[in-house]
Amino acid sequence: ELVEQHVINMIHLLEPGSLNIVFECGTDDFFYGVNCNLHEKLLEAKIPHEFYSRPGGHNWRYWFNAIKYQFLFFNDRFVRP
């Protein structure tokens, strides 16, 4: 495992506003702490992003609901009238 290639260690390479970033995580997901930490680091670096968390775990039940909001995010940013 190459720790230097983790997303959180690459934030310094981002330019504010250069990407449309969205991520989310259930509060019962084993990745919840990691995602909250990434969110905080992005805020510190002033990198615009959207982070959502709701009750749920690392499973299809959570993802099935979450994908609807992901599609809305991408539709709002990438579909041109």
PDB file of N, CA, C and O in Angstrom:
ATOM      1  N   GLU A   1       0.848  -1.182   0.000  1.00  0.00           N
ATOM      2  CA  GLU A   1       0.000   0.000   0.000  1.00  0.00           C
ATOM      3  C   GLU A   1       0.892   1.244   0.000  1.00  0.00           C
ATOM      4  O   GLU A   1       1.763   1.397   0.856  1.00  0.00           O
ATOM      5  N   LEU A   2       0.666   2.106  -0.950  1.00  0.00           N
ATOM      6  CA  LEU A   2       1.436   3.338  -1.052  1.00  0.00           C
ATOM      7  C   LEU A   2       0.633   4.480  -0.448  1.00  0.00           C
ATOM      8  O   LEU A   2      -0.279   5.010  -1.083  1.00  0.00           O
ATOM      9  N   VAL A   3       0.972   4.856   0.774  1.00  0.00           N
ATOM     10  CA  VAL A   3       0.229   5.879   1.497  1.00  0.00           C
ATOM     11  C   VAL A   3       0.260   7.211   0.766  1.00  0.00           C
ATOM     12  O   VAL A   3      -0.723   7.951   0.799  1.00  0.00           O
ATOM     13  N   GLU A   4       1.363   7.530   0.111  1.00  0.00           N
ATOM     14  CA  GLU A   4       1.453   8.827  -0.564  1.00  0.00           C
ATOM     15  C   GLU A   4       0.452   8.957  -1.700  1.00  0.00           C
ATOM     16  O   GLU A   4       0.219  10.068  -2.174  1.00  0.00           O
ATOM     17  N   GLN A   5      -0.152   7.856  -2.155  1.00  0.00           N
ATOM     18  CA  GLN A   5      -1.121   7.915  -3.246  1.00  0.00           C
ATOM     19  C   GLN A   5      -2.561   8.006  -2.755  1.00  0.00           C
ATOM     20  O   GLN A   5      -3.482   8.017  -3.571  1.00  0.00           O
ATOM     21  N   HIS A   6      -2.777   8.071  -1.454  1.00  0.00           N
ATOM     22  CA  HIS A   6      -4.134   8.257  -0.944  1.00  0.00           C
ATOM     23  C   HIS A   6      -4.615   9.660  -1.297  1.00  0.00           C
ATOM     24  O   HIS A   6      -3.830  10.609  -1.314  1.00  0.00           O
ATOM     25  N   VAL A   7      -5.874   9.780  -1.570  1.00  0.00           N
ATOM     26  CA  VAL A   7      -6.463  11.053  -1.990  1.00  0.00           C
ATOM     27  C   VAL A   7      -6.127  12.178  -1.014  1.00  0.00           C
ATOM     28  O   VAL A   7      -5.783  13.281  -1.438  1.00  0.00           O
ATOM     29  N   ILE A   8      -6.222  11.915   0.256  1.00  0.00           N
ATOM     30  CA  ILE A   8      -5.999  12.971   1.250  1.00  0.00           C
ATOM     31  C   ILE A   8      -4.580  13.529   1.182  1.00  0.00           C
ATOM     32  O   ILE A   8      -4.348  14.680   1.550  1.00  0.00           O
ATOM     33  N   ASN A   9      -3.634  12.722   0.715  1.00  0.00           N
ATOM     34  CA  ASN A   9      -2.246  13.163   0.593  1.00  0.00           C
ATOM     35  C   ASN A   9      -1.964  13.856  -0.738  1.00  0.00           C
ATOM     36  O   ASN A   9      -0.831  14.256  -1.006  1.00  0.00           O
ATOM     37  N   MET A  10      -2.996  13.997  -1.571  1.00  0.00           N
ATOM     38  CA  MET A  10      -2.820  14.635  -2.871  1.00  0.00           C
ATOM     39  C   MET A  10      -3.592  15.947  -2.982  1.00  0.00           C
ATOM     40  O   MET A  10      -3.623  16.565  -4.046  1.00  0.00           O
ATOM     41  N   ILE A  11      -4.212  16.367  -1.888  1.00  0.00           N
ATOM     42  CA  ILE A  11      -5.009  17.598  -1.902  1.00  0.00           C
ATOM     43  C   ILE A  11      -4.178  18.797  -2.351  1.00  0.00           C
ATOM     44  O   ILE A  11      -4.690  19.688  -3.029  1.00  0.00           O
ATOM     45  N   HIS A  12      -2.933  18.824  -1.986  1.00  0.00           N
ATOM     46  CA  HIS A  12      -2.070  19.957  -2.356  1.00  0.00           C
ATOM     47  C   HIS A  12      -1.918  20.109  -3.875  1.00  0.00           C
ATOM     48  O   HIS A  12      -1.491  21.161  -4.349  1.00  0.00           O
ATOM     49  N   LEU A  13      -2.261  19.075  -4.631  1.00  0.00           N
ATOM     50  CA  LEU A  13      -2.169  19.124  -6.093  1.00  0.00           C
ATOM     51  C   LEU A  13      -3.398  19.761  -6.736  1.00  0.00           C
ATOM     52  O   LEU A  13      -3.383  20.071  -7.927  1.00  0.00           O
ATOM     53  N   LEU A  14      -4.455  19.955  -5.961  1.00  0.00           N
ATOM     54  CA  LEU A  14      -5.704  20.495  -6.501  1.00  0.00           C
ATOM     55  C   LEU A  14      -5.698  22.013  -6.512  1.00  0.00           C
ATOM     56  O   LEU A  14      -5.163  22.654  -5.607  1.00  0.00           O
ATOM     57  N   GLU A  15      -6.293  22.570  -7.537  1.00  0.00           N
ATOM     58  CA  GLU A  15      -6.521  24.010  -7.597  1.00  0.00           C
ATOM     59  C   GLU A  15      -7.984  24.247  -7.276  1.00  0.00           C
ATOM     60  O   GLU A  15      -8.854  23.585  -7.842  1.00  0.00           O
ATOM     61  N   PRO A  16      -8.274  25.183  -6.376  1.00  0.00           N
ATOM     62  CA  PRO A  16      -9.679  25.454  -6.040  1.00  0.00           C
ATOM     63  C   PRO A  16     -10.519  25.711  -7.293  1.00  0.00           C
ATOM     64  O   PRO A  16     -10.160  26.528  -8.141  1.00  0.00           O
ATOM     65  N   GLY A  17     -11.641  24.998  -7.391  1.00  0.00           N
ATOM     66  CA  GLY A  17     -12.554  25.179  -8.506  1.00  0.00           C
ATOM     67  C   GLY A  17     -12.205  24.420  -9.771  1.00  0.00           C
ATOM     68  O   GLY A  17     -12.923  24.520 -10.765  1.00  0.00           O
ATOM     69  N   SER A  18     -11.109  23.658  -9.755  1.00  0.00           N
ATOM     70  CA  SER A  18     -10.705  22.951 -10.966  1.00  0.00           C
ATOM     71  C   SER A  18     -11.479  21.658 -11.198  1.00  0.00           C
ATOM     72  O   SER A  18     -11.483  21.130 -12.310  1.00  0.00           O
ATOM     73  N   LEU A  19     -12.131  21.147 -10.161  1.00  0.00           N
ATOM     74  CA  LEU A  19     -12.892  19.906 -10.271  1.00  0.00           C
ATOM     75  C   LEU A  19     -14.251  20.062  -9.617  1.00  0.00           C
ATOM     76  O   LEU A  19     -14.424  20.887  -8.720  1.00  0.00           O
ATOM     77  N   ASN A  20     -15.211  19.273 -10.066  1.00  0.00           N
ATOM     78  CA  ASN A  20     -16.494  19.145  -9.383  1.00  0.00           C
ATOM     79  C   ASN A  20     -16.385  17.912  -8.499  1.00  0.00           C
ATOM     80  O   ASN A  20     -16.369  16.787  -8.999  1.00  0.00           O
ATOM     81  N   ILE A  21     -16.310  18.115  -7.193  1.00  0.00           N
ATOM     82  CA  ILE A  21     -16.078  17.011  -6.267  1.00  0.00           C
ATOM     83  C   ILE A  21     -17.318  16.795  -5.413  1.00  0.00           C
ATOM     84  O   ILE A  21     -17.848  17.731  -4.816  1.00  0.00           O
ATOM     85  N   VAL A  22     -17.767  15.559  -5.365  1.00  0.00           N
ATOM     86  CA  VAL A  22     -18.854  15.158  -4.479  1.00  0.00           C
ATOM     87  C   VAL A  22     -18.501  13.781  -3.927  1.00  0.00           C
ATOM     88  O   VAL A  22     -18.015  12.914  -4.653  1.00  0.00           O
ATOM     89  N   PHE A  23     -18.750  13.595  -2.646  1.00  0.00           N
ATOM     90  CA  PHE A  23     -18.610  12.271  -2.043  1.00  0.00           C
ATOM     91  C   PHE A  23     -19.514  12.208  -0.833  1.00  0.00           C
ATOM     92  O   PHE A  23     -19.875  13.232  -0.252  1.00  0.00           O
ATOM     93  N   GLU A  24     -19.869  11.013  -0.468  1.00  0.00           N
ATOM     94  CA  GLU A  24     -20.741  10.837   0.677  1.00  0.00           C
ATOM     95  C   GLU A  24     -20.454   9.504   1.333  1.00  0.00           C
ATOM     96  O   GLU A  24     -19.830   8.614   0.755  1.00  0.00           O
ATOM     97  N   CYS A  25     -20.933   9.399   2.565  1.00  0.00           N
ATOM     98  CA  CYS A  25     -20.647   8.204   3.333  1.00  0.00           C
ATOM     99  C   CYS A  25     -21.693   8.049   4.425  1.00  0.00           C
ATOM    100  O   CYS A  25     -22.101   9.029   5.049  1.00  0.00           O
ATOM    101  N   GLY A  26     -22.117   6.836   4.648  1.00  0.00           N
ATOM    102  CA  GLY A  26     -23.043   6.561   5.735  1.00  0.00           C
ATOM    103  C   GLY A  26     -22.348   6.685   7.081  1.00  0.00           C
ATOM    104  O   GLY A  26     -21.161   6.384   7.207  1.00  0.00           O
ATOM    105  N   THR A  27     -23.084   7.124   8.073  1.00  0.00           N
ATOM    106  CA  THR A  27     -22.493   7.324   9.398  1.00  0.00           C
ATOM    107  C   THR A  27     -22.099   6.007  10.069  1.00  0.00           C
ATOM    108  O   THR A  27     -21.336   6.014  11.035  1.00  0.00           O
ATOM    109  N   ASP A  28     -22.606   4.885   9.572  1.00  0.00           N
ATOM    110  CA  ASP A  28     -22.229   3.575  10.111  1.00  0.00           C
ATOM    111  C   ASP A  28     -21.194   2.867   9.237  1.00  0.00           C
ATOM    112  O   ASP A  28     -20.830   1.724   9.513  1.00  0.00           O
ATOM    113  N   ASP A  29     -20.728   3.525   8.207  1.00  0.00           N
ATOM    114  CA  ASP A  29     -19.732   2.966   7.292  1.00  0.00           C
ATOM    115  C   ASP A  29     -18.362   2.979   7.969  1.00  0.00           C
ATOM    116  O   ASP A  29     -18.023   3.926   8.678  1.00  0.00           O
ATOM    117  N   PHE A  30     -17.576   1.925   7.748  1.00  0.00           N
ATOM    118  CA  PHE A  30     -16.234   1.883   8.342  1.00  0.00           C
ATOM    119  C   PHE A  30     -15.311   2.929   7.738  1.00  0.00           C
ATOM    120  O   PHE A  30     -14.243   3.187   8.295  1.00  0.00           O
ATOM    121  N   PHE A  31     -15.685   3.545   6.610  1.00  0.00           N
ATOM    122  CA  PHE A  31     -14.915   4.627   6.006  1.00  0.00           C
ATOM    123  C   PHE A  31     -15.377   6.018   6.471  1.00  0.00           C
ATOM    124  O   PHE A  31     -14.849   7.026   6.000  1.00  0.00           O
ATOM    125  N   TYR A  32     -16.329   6.084   7.365  1.00  0.00           N
ATOM    126  CA  TYR A  32     -16.911   7.368   7.760  1.00  0.00           C
ATOM    127  C   TYR A  32     -15.850   8.341   8.292  1.00  0.00           C
ATOM    128  O   TYR A  32     -15.806   9.493   7.863  1.00  0.00           O
ATOM    129  N   GLY A  33     -15.017   7.902   9.197  1.00  0.00           N
ATOM    130  CA  GLY A  33     -13.985   8.769   9.763  1.00  0.00           C
ATOM    131  C   GLY A  33     -13.022   9.282   8.714  1.00  0.00           C
ATOM    132  O   GLY A  33     -12.631  10.449   8.743  1.00  0.00           O
ATOM    133  N   VAL A  34     -12.638   8.423   7.790  1.00  0.00           N
ATOM    134  CA  VAL A  34     -11.722   8.799   6.710  1.00  0.00           C
ATOM    135  C   VAL A  34     -12.361   9.868   5.823  1.00  0.00           C
ATOM    136  O   VAL A  34     -11.709  10.841   5.442  1.00  0.00           O
ATOM    137  N   ASN A  35     -13.637   9.680   5.501  1.00  0.00           N
ATOM    138  CA  ASN A  35     -14.336  10.657   4.663  1.00  0.00           C
ATOM    139  C   ASN A  35     -14.523  11.992   5.378  1.00  0.00           C
ATOM    140  O   ASN A  35     -14.399  13.045   4.752  1.00  0.00           O
ATOM    141  N   CYS A  36     -14.815  11.967   6.664  1.00  0.00           N
ATOM    142  CA  CYS A  36     -14.926  13.215   7.431  1.00  0.00           C
ATOM    143  C   CYS A  36     -13.582  13.937   7.461  1.00  0.00           C
ATOM    144  O   CYS A  36     -13.531  15.162   7.352  1.00  0.00           O
ATOM    145  N   ASN A  37     -12.510  13.192   7.608  1.00  0.00           N
ATOM    146  CA  ASN A  37     -11.170  13.784   7.609  1.00  0.00           C
ATOM    147  C   ASN A  37     -10.862  14.417   6.248  1.00  0.00           C
ATOM    148  O   ASN A  37     -10.322  15.521   6.187  1.00  0.00           O
ATOM    149  N   LEU A  38     -11.203  13.724   5.165  1.00  0.00           N
ATOM    150  CA  LEU A  38     -11.001  14.280   3.823  1.00  0.00           C
ATOM    151  C   LEU A  38     -11.800  15.572   3.653  1.00  0.00           C
ATOM    152  O   LEU A  38     -11.290  16.556   3.117  1.00  0.00           O
ATOM    153  N   HIS A  39     -13.024  15.565   4.102  1.00  0.00           N
ATOM    154  CA  HIS A  39     -13.876  16.757   4.043  1.00  0.00           C
ATOM    155  C   HIS A  39     -13.203  17.923   4.768  1.00  0.00           C
ATOM    156  O   HIS A  39     -13.140  19.028   4.231  1.00  0.00           O
ATOM    157  N   GLU A  40     -12.709  17.692   5.964  1.00  0.00           N
ATOM    158  CA  GLU A  40     -12.052  18.748   6.747  1.00  0.00           C
ATOM    159  C   GLU A  40     -10.804  19.275   6.047  1.00  0.00           C
ATOM    160  O   GLU A  40     -10.565  20.482   6.025  1.00  0.00           O
ATOM    161  N   LYS A  41     -10.012  18.378   5.479  1.00  0.00           N
ATOM    162  CA  LYS A  41      -8.789  18.793   4.778  1.00  0.00           C
ATOM    163  C   LYS A  41      -9.118  19.601   3.530  1.00  0.00           C
ATOM    164  O   LYS A  41      -8.410  20.555   3.207  1.00  0.00           O
ATOM    165  N   LEU A  42     -10.179  19.233   2.828  1.00  0.00           N
ATOM    166  CA  LEU A  42     -10.607  20.007   1.658  1.00  0.00           C
ATOM    167  C   LEU A  42     -11.080  21.398   2.078  1.00  0.00           C
ATOM    168  O   LEU A  42     -10.805  22.382   1.391  1.00  0.00           O
ATOM    169  N   LEU A  43     -11.783  21.480   3.190  1.00  0.00           N
ATOM    170  CA  LEU A  43     -12.200  22.787   3.703  1.00  0.00           C
ATOM    171  C   LEU A  43     -10.989  23.647   4.039  1.00  0.00           C
ATOM    172  O   LEU A  43     -10.938  24.823   3.678  1.00  0.00           O
ATOM    173  N   GLU A  44     -10.015  23.062   4.729  1.00  0.00           N
ATOM    174  CA  GLU A  44      -8.797  23.793   5.094  1.00  0.00           C
ATOM    175  C   GLU A  44      -8.065  24.315   3.863  1.00  0.00           C
ATOM    176  O   GLU A  44      -7.516  25.417   3.879  1.00  0.00           O
ATOM    177  N   ALA A  45      -8.061  23.515   2.794  1.00  0.00           N
ATOM    178  CA  ALA A  45      -7.376  23.896   1.559  1.00  0.00           C
ATOM    179  C   ALA A  45      -8.244  24.776   0.664  1.00  0.00           C
ATOM    180  O   ALA A  45      -7.818  25.189  -0.415  1.00  0.00           O
ATOM    181  N   LYS A  46      -9.471  25.060   1.122  1.00  0.00           N
ATOM    182  CA  LYS A  46     -10.416  25.886   0.364  1.00  0.00           C
ATOM    183  C   LYS A  46     -10.738  25.297  -1.015  1.00  0.00           C
ATOM    184  O   LYS A  46     -10.884  26.019  -2.001  1.00  0.00           O
ATOM    185  N   ILE A  47     -10.844  23.974  -1.051  1.00  0.00           N
ATOM    186  CA  ILE A  47     -11.219  23.261  -2.269  1.00  0.00           C
ATOM    187  C   ILE A  47     -12.738  23.075  -2.243  1.00  0.00           C
ATOM    188  O   ILE A  47     -13.249  22.367  -1.375  1.00  0.00           O
ATOM    189  N   PRO A  48     -13.469  23.691  -3.172  1.00  0.00           N
ATOM    190  CA  PRO A  48     -14.926  23.516  -3.204  1.00  0.00           C
ATOM    191  C   PRO A  48     -15.293  22.053  -3.420  1.00  0.00           C
ATOM    192  O   PRO A  48     -14.702  21.368  -4.255  1.00  0.00           O
ATOM    193  N   HIS A  49     -16.259  21.593  -2.670  1.00  0.00           N
ATOM    194  CA  HIS A  49     -16.710  20.216  -2.778  1.00  0.00           C
ATOM    195  C   HIS A  49     -18.043  20.080  -2.058  1.00  0.00           C
ATOM    196  O   HIS A  49     -18.469  20.980  -1.334  1.00  0.00           O
ATOM    197  N   GLU A  50     -18.684  18.953  -2.265  1.00  0.00           N
ATOM    198  CA  GLU A  50     -19.903  18.639  -1.539  1.00  0.00           C
ATOM    199  C   GLU A  50     -19.694  17.297  -0.859  1.00  0.00           C
ATOM    200  O   GLU A  50     -19.301  16.317  -1.493  1.00  0.00           O
ATOM    201  N   PHE A  51     -19.961  17.268   0.434  1.00  0.00           N
ATOM    202  CA  PHE A  51     -19.845  16.042   1.221  1.00  0.00           C
ATOM    203  C   PHE A  51     -21.162  15.826   1.957  1.00  0.00           C
ATOM    204  O   PHE A  51     -21.666  16.722   2.633  1.00  0.00           O
ATOM    205  N   TYR A  52     -21.704  14.632   1.816  1.00  0.00           N
ATOM    206  CA  TYR A  52     -22.957  14.292   2.454  1.00  0.00           C
ATOM    207  C   TYR A  52     -22.760  13.072   3.334  1.00  0.00           C
ATOM    208  O   TYR A  52     -22.014  12.155   2.988  1.00  0.00           O
ATOM    209  N   SER A  53     -23.433  13.070   4.472  1.00  0.00           N
ATOM    210  CA  SER A  53     -23.472  11.862   5.295  1.00  0.00           C
ATOM    211  C   SER A  53     -24.883  11.711   5.841  1.00  0.00           C
ATOM    212  O   SER A  53     -25.537  12.677   6.234  1.00  0.00           O
ATOM    213  N   ARG A  54     -25.310  10.490   5.847  1.00  0.00           N
ATOM    214  CA  ARG A  54     -26.635  10.129   6.342  1.00  0.00           C
ATOM    215  C   ARG A  54     -26.501   8.812   7.089  1.00  0.00           C
ATOM    216  O   ARG A  54     -25.491   8.121   6.950  1.00  0.00           O
ATOM    217  N   PRO A  55     -27.501   8.459   7.875  1.00  0.00           N
ATOM    218  CA  PRO A  55     -27.446   7.153   8.518  1.00  0.00           C
ATOM    219  C   PRO A  55     -27.350   6.041   7.476  1.00  0.00           C
ATOM    220  O   PRO A  55     -28.031   6.080   6.452  1.00  0.00           O
ATOM    221  N   GLY A  56     -26.523   5.078   7.738  1.00  0.00           N
ATOM    222  CA  GLY A  56     -26.384   3.946   6.835  1.00  0.00           C
ATOM    223  C   GLY A  56     -24.984   3.397   6.859  1.00  0.00           C
ATOM    224  O   GLY A  56     -24.071   3.997   7.428  1.00  0.00           O
ATOM    225  N   GLY A  57     -24.824   2.253   6.238  1.00  0.00           N
ATOM    226  CA  GLY A  57     -23.539   1.570   6.234  1.00  0.00           C
ATOM    227  C   GLY A  57     -22.941   1.449   4.852  1.00  0.00           C
ATOM    228  O   GLY A  57     -23.364   2.112   3.905  1.00  0.00           O
ATOM    229  N   HIS A  58     -21.949   0.588   4.760  1.00  0.00           N
ATOM    230  CA  HIS A  58     -21.210   0.338   3.527  1.00  0.00           C
ATOM    231  C   HIS A  58     -21.902  -0.831   2.808  1.00  0.00           C
ATOM    232  O   HIS A  58     -21.400  -1.955   2.793  1.00  0.00           O
ATOM    233  N   ASN A  59     -23.067  -0.535   2.214  1.00  0.00           N
ATOM    234  CA  ASN A  59     -23.861  -1.614   1.629  1.00  0.00           C
ATOM    235  C   ASN A  59     -24.753  -1.095   0.505  1.00  0.00           C
ATOM    236  O   ASN A  59     -24.903   0.110   0.303  1.00  0.00           O
ATOM    237  N   TRP A  60     -25.337  -2.043  -0.216  1.00  0.00           N
ATOM    238  CA  TRP A  60     -26.170  -1.683  -1.365  1.00  0.00           C
ATOM    239  C   TRP A  60     -27.388  -0.872  -0.966  1.00  0.00           C
ATOM    240  O   TRP A  60     -27.815  -0.009  -1.734  1.00  0.00           O
ATOM    241  N   ARG A  61     -27.948  -1.104   0.170  1.00  0.00           N
ATOM    242  CA  ARG A  61     -29.126  -0.340   0.592  1.00  0.00           C
ATOM    243  C   ARG A  61     -28.797   1.150   0.643  1.00  0.00           C
ATOM    244  O   ARG A  61     -29.576   1.980   0.175  1.00  0.00           O
ATOM    245  N   TYR A  62     -27.648   1.479   1.209  1.00  0.00           N
ATOM    246  CA  TYR A  62     -27.226   2.880   1.272  1.00  0.00           C
ATOM    247  C   TYR A  62     -26.936   3.406  -0.131  1.00  0.00           C
ATOM    248  O   TYR A  62     -27.421   4.473  -0.507  1.00  0.00           O
ATOM    249  N   TRP A  63     -26.159   2.672  -0.894  1.00  0.00           N
ATOM    250  CA  TRP A  63     -25.735   3.143  -2.218  1.00  0.00           C
ATOM    251  C   TRP A  63     -26.902   3.305  -3.181  1.00  0.00           C
ATOM    252  O   TRP A  63     -26.908   4.224  -4.001  1.00  0.00           O
ATOM    253  N   PHE A  64     -27.896   2.413  -3.086  1.00  0.00           N
ATOM    254  CA  PHE A  64     -29.046   2.506  -3.978  1.00  0.00           C
ATOM    255  C   PHE A  64     -29.754   3.845  -3.804  1.00  0.00           C
ATOM    256  O   PHE A  64     -30.194   4.449  -4.782  1.00  0.00           O
ATOM    257  N   ASN A  65     -29.865   4.305  -2.569  1.00  0.00           N
ATOM    258  CA  ASN A  65     -30.474   5.605  -2.316  1.00  0.00           C
ATOM    259  C   ASN A  65     -29.521   6.735  -2.689  1.00  0.00           C
ATOM    260  O   ASN A  65     -29.955   7.734  -3.263  1.00  0.00           O
ATOM    261  N   ALA A  66     -28.253   6.604  -2.383  1.00  0.00           N
ATOM    262  CA  ALA A  66     -27.262   7.659  -2.614  1.00  0.00           C
ATOM    263  C   ALA A  66     -27.072   7.964  -4.096  1.00  0.00           C
ATOM    264  O   ALA A  66     -26.825   9.114  -4.460  1.00  0.00           O
ATOM    265  N   ILE A  67     -27.181   6.968  -4.943  1.00  0.00           N
ATOM    266  CA  ILE A  67     -26.898   7.171  -6.366  1.00  0.00           C
ATOM    267  C   ILE A  67     -27.854   8.184  -6.983  1.00  0.00           C
ATOM    268  O   ILE A  67     -27.494   8.878  -7.934  1.00  0.00           O
ATOM    269  N   LYS A  68     -29.060   8.271  -6.454  1.00  0.00           N
ATOM    270  CA  LYS A  68     -30.023   9.248  -6.974  1.00  0.00           C
ATOM    271  C   LYS A  68     -29.492  10.672  -6.789  1.00  0.00           C
ATOM    272  O   LYS A  68     -29.620  11.508  -7.684  1.00  0.00           O
ATOM    273  N   TYR A  69     -28.903  10.940  -5.638  1.00  0.00           N
ATOM    274  CA  TYR A  69     -28.360  12.265  -5.360  1.00  0.00           C
ATOM    275  C   TYR A  69     -27.079  12.520  -6.152  1.00  0.00           C
ATOM    276  O   TYR A  69     -26.797  13.652  -6.543  1.00  0.00           O
ATOM    277  N   GLN A  70     -26.313  11.467  -6.382  1.00  0.00           N
ATOM    278  CA  GLN A  70     -25.112  11.603  -7.203  1.00  0.00           C
ATOM    279  C   GLN A  70     -25.497  12.002  -8.624  1.00  0.00           C
ATOM    280  O   GLN A  70     -24.863  12.873  -9.221  1.00  0.00           O
ATOM    281  N   PHE A  71     -26.529  11.370  -9.162  1.00  0.00           N
ATOM    282  CA  PHE A  71     -26.989  11.715 -10.513  1.00  0.00           C
ATOM    283  C   PHE A  71     -27.456  13.166 -10.583  1.00  0.00           C
ATOM    284  O   PHE A  71     -27.191  13.850 -11.572  1.00  0.00           O
ATOM    285  N   LEU A  72     -28.140  13.641  -9.559  1.00  0.00           N
ATOM    286  CA  LEU A  72     -28.566  15.044  -9.536  1.00  0.00           C
ATOM    287  C   LEU A  72     -27.360  15.975  -9.561  1.00  0.00           C
ATOM    288  O   LEU A  72     -27.356  16.967 -10.290  1.00  0.00           O
ATOM    289  N   PHE A  73     -26.343  15.662  -8.774  1.00  0.00           N
ATOM    290  CA  PHE A  73     -25.122  16.463  -8.739  1.00  0.00           C
ATOM    291  C   PHE A  73     -24.504  16.543 -10.136  1.00  0.00           C
ATOM    292  O   PHE A  73     -24.205  17.631 -10.628  1.00  0.00           O
ATOM    293  N   PHE A  74     -24.315  15.387 -10.768  1.00  0.00           N
ATOM    294  CA  PHE A  74     -23.675  15.368 -12.083  1.00  0.00           C
ATOM    295  C   PHE A  74     -24.559  16.002 -13.144  1.00  0.00           C
ATOM    296  O   PHE A  74     -24.047  16.660 -14.050  1.00  0.00           O
ATOM    297  N   ASN A  75     -25.850  15.824 -13.059  1.00  0.00           N
ATOM    298  CA  ASN A  75     -26.754  16.461 -14.008  1.00  0.00           C
ATOM    299  C   ASN A  75     -26.664  17.982 -13.905  1.00  0.00           C
ATOM    300  O   ASN A  75     -26.616  18.678 -14.919  1.00  0.00           O
ATOM    301  N   ASP A  76     -26.641  18.488 -12.686  1.00  0.00           N
ATOM    302  CA  ASP A  76     -26.567  19.939 -12.475  1.00  0.00           C
ATOM    303  C   ASP A  76     -25.266  20.542 -12.995  1.00  0.00           C
ATOM    304  O   ASP A  76     -25.240  21.714 -13.372  1.00  0.00           O
ATOM    305  N   ARG A  77     -24.200  19.773 -13.022  1.00  0.00           N
ATOM    306  CA  ARG A  77     -22.908  20.322 -13.408  1.00  0.00           C
ATOM    307  C   ARG A  77     -22.472  20.021 -14.840  1.00  0.00           C
ATOM    308  O   ARG A  77     -21.659  20.746 -15.413  1.00  0.00           O
ATOM    309  N   PHE A  78     -23.012  18.957 -15.410  1.00  0.00           N
ATOM    310  CA  PHE A  78     -22.493  18.543 -16.705  1.00  0.00           C
ATOM    311  C   PHE A  78     -23.497  18.548 -17.842  1.00  0.00           C
ATOM    312  O   PHE A  78     -23.094  18.492 -19.004  1.00  0.00           O
ATOM    313  N   VAL A  79     -24.780  18.613 -17.554  1.00  0.00           N
ATOM    314  CA  VAL A  79     -25.783  18.640 -18.615  1.00  0.00           C
ATOM    315  C   VAL A  79     -26.028  20.108 -18.982  1.00  0.00           C
ATOM    316  O   VAL A  79     -26.374  20.931 -18.135  1.00  0.00           O
ATOM    317  N   ARG A  80     -25.843  20.398 -20.228  1.00  0.00           N
ATOM    318  CA  ARG A  80     -26.032  21.771 -20.706  1.00  0.00           C
ATOM    319  C   ARG A  80     -27.419  21.889 -21.339  1.00  0.00           C
ATOM    320  O   ARG A  80     -27.859  20.981 -22.044  1.00  0.00           O
ATOM    321  N   PRO A  81     -28.116  23.017 -21.088  1.00  0.00           N
ATOM    322  CA  PRO A  81     -29.464  23.203 -21.679  1.00  0.00           C
ATOM    323  C   PRO A  81     -29.402  23.339 -23.192  1.00  0.00           C
ATOM    324  O   PRO A  81     -30.436  23.499 -23.840  1.00  0.00           O
TER     325      PRO A  81
END
